[in-house]
Amino acid sequence: MNTADLGLPVDVPSTALFTDQYELTMLQAALKAGTAERRSVFEVFTRRLPEGRRYGVVAGTGRVLDAVENFRFDEGQLGFLREQRIVDEETLAWLADYRFTGDIWGYPEGEVYFPGSPILRVEGSFAECVLLETVMLSILNHDSAIAAAASRMASAAGERPLIEMGARRTHELAAVAAARAAYVGGFATTSDLAAGFRYGIPTVGTSAHAFTLLHDHERDAFQAQVDTLGPGTTLLVDTYDVAEAVRTAVEVAGPELGAVRIDSGDLLLVAHRVRQQLDELGATRTRIVVTSDLDEYAIASLAAAPVDAYGVGTQLVTGSGHPTASMVYKLVARAETADPQAPLVPVAKKSSGGKASVGGRKWAARRLDADGVAEAEVVGTGAVPAELADRQLLVRLVEAGRVVAREPLDVARERHIAARANLPLSATQLSRGEPVLPTEYVHERSGS
């Protein structure tokens, strides 16, 4: 089940109560009204990108698929719902047999998106689709926010690798999801062992300041680390005096010292000084890793510095100022009867305050210019124009309740690199601006 298809070691527990109460009360009311089995289409989208962002990144799709597969009500959960009188016995009996049997289409993980993009399309009966709203949004909103921040940081870093190290700055389970999303967005490794265990992400780590402070002398700490991990290890050199620490590090490990890490101070200035000192000591191949509350702007400011890798924590796992992608899950079409063959009728929320939605079961395609660079996100209902038929973005993820598109995380990571490279060059600018692609809506050319 779920991740076992990839040979991964951790199963996902039941996700049935990762939901809001009103989803169950809506279900109960729909069962009583006879509308629960009406064929319905829900879509996940965002009305706008976070301020200043040029594109979004789809992340968490694989976790969504696991969540759908494991959306099952066991006896303990049903007992809780009964004891709290959240729903009646008829609804409890329906929930006891719950299995999602519909279809899910979506942007593949790692793809980029824009305002109005139908990131996920969930089709089935109203009853089975409405229950999935909260768990899907909680995964996609968190993971996509982290992946977008990671992507911006990866663009700023260029060819220099990024280390995810934010586990201590967020909830312990969110940390695992954040490491996964960061890997999709372009990070190379994580310090979080749970993420390595669950998702196969490469892990790294050596020592903190506490290890240096434990010893009577900095040299003793360095010697103990080199004796244990070898000269290719990374030594932390800013506990006391950086210049003295670098000198001691090379004396202990020799010119084959793997790397030094700088975690404080004026990183631009210190990195230049450390590079010069390492070269003078003959450690010309020793790398410099910098940490210390980095974000995409700090990384970009170090582009000219002799830095070989960056470690990022707090700003990454909090979405670099935007901890959610603000995605919503809306009913966009439904049948007027429970007949499986009944045609779909577009429905939409009409309200002020920028919360209106666009009705109809949608497709999406990305139009390219003459040079093969993306120029517009085209979203429509009905027939897909012939010129966009081979540029469609949604792929089938679940068919008749069965997951059909699970993939290794490296595939999503490579997909994102390719998708970002296909955007206009301005997509990677860190200055504030509008989405790099406009979203164009195509009116329906034929019935649903």
ZIMO-V851374 format. One record per pair of residues at least 6 apart in sequence whose ideal C-beta (glycine too) atoms are under 7 Angstrom apart, sorted by the first residue. I is the first residue (numbers start at 1). GAP is how many residues later the second one is. Records with the same first field share a line. If there is no record, write none. Layout:
I->GAP / GAP
//
This chain:
1->10 / 68
2->9 / 10 / 64 / 67 / 68
3->7 / 8 / 63
4->7
5->401
6->400 / 402
8->190 / 191 / 192
9->188
10->187 / 188
12->54 / 55 / 58
13->57
14->56 / 58 / 60 / 63
15->52 / 55 / 56 / 120
16->55 / 56 / 57 / 61
17->60
18->116 / 117 / 120
19->112 / 115 / 116
20->114
21->65
23->107 / 108 / 110 / 111
24->62 / 63 / 67
25->62
26->104
27->9 / 64 / 100 / 103 / 104
28->59 / 60 / 63
30->6 / 96 / 97
31->59 / 60 / 63 / 96
35->91
36->89 / 90 / 91
37->88 / 90 / 301
38->87 / 88 / 296 / 297 / 299 / 300
39->86 / 295 / 296 / 301 / 303 / 305
40->84 / 85 / 86 / 89 / 291 / 294
41->80 / 82 / 291 / 292 / 303 / 320
42->80 / 87 / 287 / 288 / 289 / 290
43->75 / 77 / 78 / 287 / 289 / 319
44->75 / 76 / 92 / 96 / 283 / 285
45->71 / 72 / 73 / 74 / 282 / 283
46->10 / 69 / 279 / 280 / 281 / 282
47->68 / 307
48->67
49->7 / 66 / 386
50->272
52->380 / 381
53->95
54->372 / 373 / 375 / 379 / 381 / 382
55->57 / 59 / 368 / 372 / 380 / 381
56->56 / 57 / 58 / 88 / 92 / 269
57->55 / 87 / 90 / 91 / 94 / 128 / 359
58->49 / 51 / 52 / 53 / 55 / 61 / 86
59->50 / 84 / 85 / 87 / 88 / 122 / 125 / 126
60->79 / 80 / 82 / 83 / 84 / 121
61->45 / 47 / 48
62->47 / 344
63->76 / 80 / 114
64->72 / 75 / 76
65->332 / 333 / 338 / 341
67->68 / 72
68->32 / 64 / 330
69->334
71->27 / 29 / 60 / 61
72->26
73->22 / 23 / 25
78->14 / 17 / 18
81->6 / 11
82->10
99->302
100->24 / 28 / 32 / 301
101->23 / 27 / 299 / 300
102->20 / 21 / 22 / 26 / 27 / 299
103->20 / 21 / 293 / 295 / 296 / 297
104->16 / 17 / 18 / 293 / 294
105->16 / 289 / 290 / 291 / 292
106->13 / 14 / 15 / 288 / 289 / 291
107->6 / 10 / 12 / 286 / 287
108->287 / 307
109->75 / 303
110->74 / 302 / 303 / 305 / 306 / 309
111->282 / 304 / 308
112->307 / 308 / 311
113->6
114->263 / 321 / 323 / 325
115->320 / 324
116->263 / 323
117->247 / 260 / 262
118->244 / 246 / 261 / 276
119->21 / 208
120->16
121->273
122->7 / 10
126->208
133->196
136->193
137->190 / 192
140->185 / 187
141->183 / 184 / 186
142->32 / 35
143->34 / 38
144->181
145->174 / 177 / 178 / 179 / 180
146->32 / 35 / 36 / 170 / 171 / 173
147->34 / 37 / 38
148->37
149->167 / 170 / 171
150->31 / 32 / 35 / 36 / 37 / 166
151->34 / 35 / 265 / 269
152->144 / 168 / 278
153->9 / 143 / 146 / 159 / 163
154->8 / 31 / 32 / 33
155->273
156->140 / 143 / 144 / 274
157->142 / 153
160->147 / 148 / 149 / 150
161->27 / 148
162->24 / 25 / 26 / 148 / 150
163->25 / 26 / 28 / 41 / 146 / 147 / 148
164->15 / 18 / 23 / 25 / 26 / 27 / 148 / 152
165->26 / 146 / 147 / 148
166->9 / 12 / 146 / 147 / 148 / 150 / 151
167->8 / 24 / 25
169->144 / 145 / 148
170->8 / 147
175->17 / 142
176->16 / 18 / 19 / 22
178->138 / 139
179->11 / 13 / 16 / 22
180->15 / 19 / 21 / 229
182->134
183->7 / 18 / 226 / 230
184->225 / 228 / 229 / 232
185->231
186->230 / 231
188->14
189->13 / 14 / 15
190->6 / 11 / 13
191->12 / 13 / 14
193->10
195->6
196->7
199->210
200->209
206->19 / 23 / 27 / 28
207->18 / 29
208->28
209->27 / 30
211->10
212->6 / 9 / 24 / 27
213->26
214->7
215->6 / 9
218->21 / 22 / 27 / 30
219->29 / 33
222->13 / 26 / 27 / 30
223->29
225->8 / 10
226->7 / 26 / 27
231->22 / 23 / 25 / 26 / 27
232->24 / 26
233->25
234->24 / 25 / 26 / 27 / 55
235->14 / 18 / 22 / 25
236->25 / 27
237->8 / 9 / 12 / 23 / 24 / 25
238->24 / 25 / 26 / 27
239->6
242->28 / 32
243->34
246->14 / 28 / 31 / 32
247->34
249->8 / 11
250->7 / 31 / 33
255->27 / 28
257->26 / 29
258->28 / 29
259->27 / 28 / 29 / 30 / 49
260->14 / 26 / 28
261->28 / 30
262->8 / 9 / 12 / 26 / 28
263->28 / 29
264->28
267->23 / 25 / 35
268->33 / 34 / 37
271->17 / 19 / 34 / 35 / 36
272->33 / 34
274->14
275->13 / 31
278->8
287->21 / 22
288->18 / 19 / 20
289->19 / 20 / 22
290->12 / 17 / 20
291->20
293->21 / 22
294->16 / 18 / 21
295->20 / 25
296->24 / 134
297->133
299->11
300->130
330->19 / 27
331->16
332->14 / 15 / 16 / 25 / 27 / 28 / 29 / 30
333->11 / 12 / 13 / 14 / 26 / 27 / 28 / 115
334->10 / 11 / 13
335->7 / 8 / 9
336->6 / 9
343->104 / 105
344->17 / 104
346->13 / 14
347->12
348->8 / 9 / 10 / 11
349->6 / 7 / 8
350->6
358->83
360->21 / 84 / 88
361->20 / 87
362->17 / 18 / 19
363->17 / 21 / 29 / 31
364->13 / 14 / 15 / 28 / 29 / 30
365->13 / 19 / 23 / 26 / 27 / 28
366->8 / 11 / 25 / 27
367->8 / 9 / 11 / 21 / 24
368->6 / 7
369->6
373->49 / 51
374->48 / 49 / 50 / 63
375->62
376->61 / 62 / 64
377->60 / 62
378->10 / 62 / 64
379->60 / 62
380->61 / 62
381->63
382->62 / 63 / 64
383->62 / 63
384->8
385->57
395->10
396->8 / 9
397->6 / 7 / 8
398->6
420->7
423->13
424->12
426->10
427->9
//
